[in-house]
Amino acid sequence: MTSHAIGGRKLSRKQGPRLALYKNLIVSVLRYERIQTTEAKAKEIRPQVEQIITLAKKGGLSARRAVIAALPEAASPRLAFARVTRRRLCSLN
């Protein structure tokens, strides 16, 4: 049988280090809003970062809990929500 709908890049890493790399890159994007990495890594984390930003825009309790669950550090959810509110305030002015 063929494996359909199995997506994602391996990036020459096993699953544990690869997932840790993704989470660290996501935190870096939220913290610095810009990172320098390879195109393959950037393409791989882009949907995850967009999903976290979308959840932060919703701002509800369940969205906040989903962001906390998705990110490894305690300060990271604050980064996501602060970034979204900062962008919204700038766009309103």
ABEGO torsion letter per residue (X at the ends): XBBBGBBEBAGGBBAAAAAAAAAAAAAAAAAAGBBBBBAAAAAAAAAAAAAAAAAAAAGBAAAAAAAAAABABAAAAAAAAAAAAAAAAAAAX
